[in-house]
Amino acid sequence: MLMAVVFITVAQVFIMKLKQIYHLLQKGHNLQNHQNKLNLCLCNFQKQHIDTLLMILRINKKFGPPFCYFLMLNCPLNAVVVSTMILGRIPVKYLLYTVTLALQQLTCNLGKN
């Protein structure tokens, strides 16, 4: 229940920030053509990320604590793996395995996006 409240709060803050960004960007572009492209890109951005948040809420409702444990393990592990890849601390012979693992974790953490 607490996770659902946290996710709903984060979603609402996220939407509020997107609205602020949209209004700031709208002020900066006076040409109608740019506004239409900007509006389309922003709508696509909002739809994709709101869909992701809704997917997280549905999974949380269905699985509850095991989903939370999965995220608590997978997100930091992905951050460590990607950081060590970027810093070049992984030997070349393990690089293919590491890239595959990082991509799998990223897909699990963020869904279809």
mmCIF file of the C-alpha atoms, coordinates in Angstrom:
data_MODEL
# 
_entry.id   MODEL 
# 
loop_
_atom_site.group_PDB 
_atom_site.id 
_atom_site.type_symbol 
_atom_site.label_atom_id 
_atom_site.label_alt_id 
_atom_site.label_comp_id 
_atom_site.label_asym_id 
_atom_site.label_entity_id 
_atom_site.label_seq_id 
_atom_site.pdbx_PDB_ins_code 
_atom_site.Cartn_x 
_atom_site.Cartn_y 
_atom_site.Cartn_z 
_atom_site.occupancy 
_atom_site.B_iso_or_equiv 
_atom_site.pdbx_formal_charge 
_atom_site.auth_seq_id 
_atom_site.auth_comp_id 
_atom_site.auth_asym_id 
_atom_site.auth_atom_id 
_atom_site.pdbx_PDB_model_num 
ATOM 1   C CA . MET A 1 1   ? 0.000  0.000   0.000   1.00 0.00 ? 1   MET A CA 1 
ATOM 2   C CA . LEU A 1 2   ? 2.810  2.371   0.894   1.00 0.00 ? 2   LEU A CA 1 
ATOM 3   C CA . MET A 1 3   ? 4.567  1.626   -2.416  1.00 0.00 ? 3   MET A CA 1 
ATOM 4   C CA . ALA A 1 4   ? 1.399  2.498   -4.333  1.00 0.00 ? 4   ALA A CA 1 
ATOM 5   C CA . VAL A 1 5   ? 1.085  5.820   -2.502  1.00 0.00 ? 5   VAL A CA 1 
ATOM 6   C CA . VAL A 1 6   ? 4.732  6.615   -3.200  1.00 0.00 ? 6   VAL A CA 1 
ATOM 7   C CA . PHE A 1 7   ? 4.390  5.769   -6.883  1.00 0.00 ? 7   PHE A CA 1 
ATOM 8   C CA . ILE A 1 8   ? 1.197  7.834   -7.243  1.00 0.00 ? 8   ILE A CA 1 
ATOM 9   C CA . THR A 1 9   ? 2.879  10.787  -5.542  1.00 0.00 ? 9   THR A CA 1 
ATOM 10  C CA . VAL A 1 10  ? 5.941  10.468  -7.776  1.00 0.00 ? 10  VAL A CA 1 
ATOM 11  C CA . ALA A 1 11  ? 3.700  10.230  -10.852 1.00 0.00 ? 11  ALA A CA 1 
ATOM 12  C CA . GLN A 1 12  ? 1.821  13.390  -9.892  1.00 0.00 ? 12  GLN A CA 1 
ATOM 13  C CA . VAL A 1 13  ? 5.043  15.312  -9.203  1.00 0.00 ? 13  VAL A CA 1 
ATOM 14  C CA . PHE A 1 14  ? 6.416  14.064  -12.517 1.00 0.00 ? 14  PHE A CA 1 
ATOM 15  C CA . ILE A 1 15  ? 3.313  15.223  -14.416 1.00 0.00 ? 15  ILE A CA 1 
ATOM 16  C CA . MET A 1 16  ? 3.413  18.602  -12.664 1.00 0.00 ? 16  MET A CA 1 
ATOM 17  C CA . LYS A 1 17  ? 7.079  19.059  -13.627 1.00 0.00 ? 17  LYS A CA 1 
ATOM 18  C CA . LEU A 1 18  ? 6.306  18.084  -17.236 1.00 0.00 ? 18  LEU A CA 1 
ATOM 19  C CA . LYS A 1 19  ? 3.554  20.716  -17.356 1.00 0.00 ? 19  LYS A CA 1 
ATOM 20  C CA . GLN A 1 20  ? 5.997  23.332  -16.057 1.00 0.00 ? 20  GLN A CA 1 
ATOM 21  C CA . ILE A 1 21  ? 8.592  22.319  -18.654 1.00 0.00 ? 21  ILE A CA 1 
ATOM 22  C CA . TYR A 1 22  ? 5.962  22.379  -21.384 1.00 0.00 ? 22  TYR A CA 1 
ATOM 23  C CA . HIS A 1 23  ? 4.894  25.931  -20.503 1.00 0.00 ? 23  HIS A CA 1 
ATOM 24  C CA . LEU A 1 24  ? 8.509  27.135  -20.333 1.00 0.00 ? 24  LEU A CA 1 
ATOM 25  C CA . LEU A 1 25  ? 9.307  25.546  -23.678 1.00 0.00 ? 25  LEU A CA 1 
ATOM 26  C CA . GLN A 1 26  ? 6.141  26.956  -25.203 1.00 0.00 ? 26  GLN A CA 1 
ATOM 27  C CA . LYS A 1 27  ? 7.192  30.484  -24.196 1.00 0.00 ? 27  LYS A CA 1 
ATOM 28  C CA . GLY A 1 28  ? 10.575 30.065  -25.862 1.00 0.00 ? 28  GLY A CA 1 
ATOM 29  C CA . HIS A 1 29  ? 9.281  29.029  -29.311 1.00 0.00 ? 29  HIS A CA 1 
ATOM 30  C CA . ASN A 1 30  ? 7.119  31.513  -31.176 1.00 0.00 ? 30  ASN A CA 1 
ATOM 31  C CA . LEU A 1 31  ? 6.863  29.754  -34.519 1.00 0.00 ? 31  LEU A CA 1 
ATOM 32  C CA . GLN A 1 32  ? 3.718  27.662  -34.940 1.00 0.00 ? 32  GLN A CA 1 
ATOM 33  C CA . ASN A 1 33  ? 5.572  24.858  -36.731 1.00 0.00 ? 33  ASN A CA 1 
ATOM 34  C CA . HIS A 1 34  ? 8.021  24.463  -33.853 1.00 0.00 ? 34  HIS A CA 1 
ATOM 35  C CA . GLN A 1 35  ? 5.170  24.486  -31.337 1.00 0.00 ? 35  GLN A CA 1 
ATOM 36  C CA . ASN A 1 36  ? 3.390  21.675  -33.165 1.00 0.00 ? 36  ASN A CA 1 
ATOM 37  C CA . LYS A 1 37  ? 6.542  19.546  -33.267 1.00 0.00 ? 37  LYS A CA 1 
ATOM 38  C CA . LEU A 1 38  ? 7.309  20.358  -29.645 1.00 0.00 ? 38  LEU A CA 1 
ATOM 39  C CA . ASN A 1 39  ? 3.768  19.510  -28.580 1.00 0.00 ? 39  ASN A CA 1 
ATOM 40  C CA . LEU A 1 40  ? 3.901  16.189  -30.439 1.00 0.00 ? 40  LEU A CA 1 
ATOM 41  C CA . CYS A 1 41  ? 7.282  15.256  -28.934 1.00 0.00 ? 41  CYS A CA 1 
ATOM 42  C CA . LEU A 1 42  ? 6.171  16.255  -25.442 1.00 0.00 ? 42  LEU A CA 1 
ATOM 43  C CA . CYS A 1 43  ? 2.921  14.286  -25.747 1.00 0.00 ? 43  CYS A CA 1 
ATOM 44  C CA . ASN A 1 44  ? 4.865  11.199  -26.859 1.00 0.00 ? 44  ASN A CA 1 
ATOM 45  C CA . PHE A 1 45  ? 7.290  11.669  -23.973 1.00 0.00 ? 45  PHE A CA 1 
ATOM 46  C CA . GLN A 1 46  ? 4.451  12.002  -21.449 1.00 0.00 ? 46  GLN A CA 1 
ATOM 47  C CA . LYS A 1 47  ? 2.589  8.981   -22.839 1.00 0.00 ? 47  LYS A CA 1 
ATOM 48  C CA . GLN A 1 48  ? 5.628  6.705   -22.721 1.00 0.00 ? 48  GLN A CA 1 
ATOM 49  C CA . HIS A 1 49  ? 6.615  7.633   -19.182 1.00 0.00 ? 49  HIS A CA 1 
ATOM 50  C CA . ILE A 1 50  ? 3.071  7.607   -17.807 1.00 0.00 ? 50  ILE A CA 1 
ATOM 51  C CA . ASP A 1 51  ? 2.613  4.158   -19.392 1.00 0.00 ? 51  ASP A CA 1 
ATOM 52  C CA . THR A 1 52  ? 5.798  3.027   -17.643 1.00 0.00 ? 52  THR A CA 1 
ATOM 53  C CA . LEU A 1 53  ? 4.596  4.358   -14.276 1.00 0.00 ? 53  LEU A CA 1 
ATOM 54  C CA . LEU A 1 54  ? 1.214  2.674   -14.748 1.00 0.00 ? 54  LEU A CA 1 
ATOM 55  C CA . MET A 1 55  ? 2.946  -0.592  -15.606 1.00 0.00 ? 55  MET A CA 1 
ATOM 56  C CA . ILE A 1 56  ? 5.000  -0.321  -12.400 1.00 0.00 ? 56  ILE A CA 1 
ATOM 57  C CA . LEU A 1 57  ? 1.824  0.318   -10.382 1.00 0.00 ? 57  LEU A CA 1 
ATOM 58  C CA . ARG A 1 58  ? 0.057  -2.696  -11.951 1.00 0.00 ? 58  ARG A CA 1 
ATOM 59  C CA . ILE A 1 59  ? 3.030  -4.967  -11.240 1.00 0.00 ? 59  ILE A CA 1 
ATOM 60  C CA . ASN A 1 60  ? 3.263  -3.620  -7.695  1.00 0.00 ? 60  ASN A CA 1 
ATOM 61  C CA . LYS A 1 61  ? -0.443 -4.317  -7.136  1.00 0.00 ? 61  LYS A CA 1 
ATOM 62  C CA . LYS A 1 62  ? -0.107 -7.860  -8.482  1.00 0.00 ? 62  LYS A CA 1 
ATOM 63  C CA . PHE A 1 63  ? 3.173  -8.943  -6.859  1.00 0.00 ? 63  PHE A CA 1 
ATOM 64  C CA . GLY A 1 64  ? 3.639  -6.532  -3.942  1.00 0.00 ? 64  GLY A CA 1 
ATOM 65  C CA . PRO A 1 65  ? 6.773  -7.044  -1.803  1.00 0.00 ? 65  PRO A CA 1 
ATOM 66  C CA . PRO A 1 66  ? 8.565  -9.471  -4.172  1.00 0.00 ? 66  PRO A CA 1 
ATOM 67  C CA . PHE A 1 67  ? 8.482  -6.750  -6.847  1.00 0.00 ? 67  PHE A CA 1 
ATOM 68  C CA . CYS A 1 68  ? 9.968  -4.273  -4.393  1.00 0.00 ? 68  CYS A CA 1 
ATOM 69  C CA . TYR A 1 69  ? 12.736 -6.731  -3.504  1.00 0.00 ? 69  TYR A CA 1 
ATOM 70  C CA . PHE A 1 70  ? 13.412 -7.316  -7.210  1.00 0.00 ? 70  PHE A CA 1 
ATOM 71  C CA . LEU A 1 71  ? 13.838 -3.570  -7.799  1.00 0.00 ? 71  LEU A CA 1 
ATOM 72  C CA . MET A 1 72  ? 15.938 -3.126  -4.656  1.00 0.00 ? 72  MET A CA 1 
ATOM 73  C CA . LEU A 1 73  ? 18.352 -5.770  -5.954  1.00 0.00 ? 73  LEU A CA 1 
ATOM 74  C CA . ASN A 1 74  ? 18.263 -5.116  -9.684  1.00 0.00 ? 74  ASN A CA 1 
ATOM 75  C CA . CYS A 1 75  ? 18.501 -1.286  -9.812  1.00 0.00 ? 75  CYS A CA 1 
ATOM 76  C CA . PRO A 1 76  ? 21.693 -0.896  -7.729  1.00 0.00 ? 76  PRO A CA 1 
ATOM 77  C CA . LEU A 1 77  ? 23.270 -3.900  -9.446  1.00 0.00 ? 77  LEU A CA 1 
ATOM 78  C CA . ASN A 1 78  ? 22.565 -2.327  -12.835 1.00 0.00 ? 78  ASN A CA 1 
ATOM 79  C CA . ALA A 1 79  ? 24.042 0.988   -11.678 1.00 0.00 ? 79  ALA A CA 1 
ATOM 80  C CA . VAL A 1 80  ? 27.238 -0.730  -10.497 1.00 0.00 ? 80  VAL A CA 1 
ATOM 81  C CA . VAL A 1 81  ? 27.608 -2.750  -13.713 1.00 0.00 ? 81  VAL A CA 1 
ATOM 82  C CA . VAL A 1 82  ? 27.067 0.271   -15.967 1.00 0.00 ? 82  VAL A CA 1 
ATOM 83  C CA . SER A 1 83  ? 29.424 2.424   -13.871 1.00 0.00 ? 83  SER A CA 1 
ATOM 84  C CA . THR A 1 84  ? 32.220 -0.132  -14.032 1.00 0.00 ? 84  THR A CA 1 
ATOM 85  C CA . MET A 1 85  ? 31.712 -0.469  -17.803 1.00 0.00 ? 85  MET A CA 1 
ATOM 86  C CA . ILE A 1 86  ? 31.910 3.303   -18.278 1.00 0.00 ? 86  ILE A CA 1 
ATOM 87  C CA . LEU A 1 87  ? 35.022 3.580   -16.112 1.00 0.00 ? 87  LEU A CA 1 
ATOM 88  C CA . GLY A 1 88  ? 36.681 0.749   -18.061 1.00 0.00 ? 88  GLY A CA 1 
ATOM 89  C CA . ARG A 1 89  ? 37.293 -1.503  -15.064 1.00 0.00 ? 89  ARG A CA 1 
ATOM 90  C CA . ILE A 1 90  ? 35.901 -4.622  -16.743 1.00 0.00 ? 90  ILE A CA 1 
ATOM 91  C CA . PRO A 1 91  ? 38.354 -6.883  -18.603 1.00 0.00 ? 91  PRO A CA 1 
ATOM 92  C CA . VAL A 1 92  ? 37.685 -7.213  -22.332 1.00 0.00 ? 92  VAL A CA 1 
ATOM 93  C CA . LYS A 1 93  ? 36.982 -10.942 -22.083 1.00 0.00 ? 93  LYS A CA 1 
ATOM 94  C CA . TYR A 1 94  ? 34.013 -10.262 -19.740 1.00 0.00 ? 94  TYR A CA 1 
ATOM 95  C CA . LEU A 1 95  ? 32.711 -7.230  -21.629 1.00 0.00 ? 95  LEU A CA 1 
ATOM 96  C CA . LEU A 1 96  ? 30.174 -9.102  -23.818 1.00 0.00 ? 96  LEU A CA 1 
ATOM 97  C CA . TYR A 1 97  ? 28.695 -10.859 -20.784 1.00 0.00 ? 97  TYR A CA 1 
ATOM 98  C CA . THR A 1 98  ? 28.563 -7.597  -18.851 1.00 0.00 ? 98  THR A CA 1 
ATOM 99  C CA . VAL A 1 99  ? 26.880 -5.664  -21.672 1.00 0.00 ? 99  VAL A CA 1 
ATOM 100 C CA . THR A 1 100 ? 24.303 -8.443  -22.043 1.00 0.00 ? 100 THR A CA 1 
ATOM 101 C CA . LEU A 1 101 ? 23.627 -8.420  -18.293 1.00 0.00 ? 101 LEU A CA 1 
ATOM 102 C CA . ALA A 1 102 ? 23.305 -4.628  -18.186 1.00 0.00 ? 102 ALA A CA 1 
ATOM 103 C CA . LEU A 1 103 ? 20.877 -4.573  -21.119 1.00 0.00 ? 103 LEU A CA 1 
ATOM 104 C CA . GLN A 1 104 ? 18.788 -7.346  -19.553 1.00 0.00 ? 104 GLN A CA 1 
ATOM 105 C CA . GLN A 1 105 ? 18.620 -5.493  -16.265 1.00 0.00 ? 105 GLN A CA 1 
ATOM 106 C CA . LEU A 1 106 ? 17.789 -2.225  -17.984 1.00 0.00 ? 106 LEU A CA 1 
ATOM 107 C CA . THR A 1 107 ? 14.954 -3.928  -19.854 1.00 0.00 ? 107 THR A CA 1 
ATOM 108 C CA . CYS A 1 108 ? 13.655 -5.468  -16.630 1.00 0.00 ? 108 CYS A CA 1 
ATOM 109 C CA . ASN A 1 109 ? 13.882 -2.172  -14.752 1.00 0.00 ? 109 ASN A CA 1 
ATOM 110 C CA . LEU A 1 110 ? 12.383 0.117   -17.363 1.00 0.00 ? 110 LEU A CA 1 
ATOM 111 C CA . GLY A 1 111 ? 10.108 -2.152  -19.384 1.00 0.00 ? 111 GLY A CA 1 
ATOM 112 C CA . LYS A 1 112 ? 9.542  -1.807  -23.103 1.00 0.00 ? 112 LYS A CA 1 
ATOM 113 C CA . ASN A 1 113 ? 10.866 1.761   -23.423 1.00 0.00 ? 113 ASN A CA 1 
# 
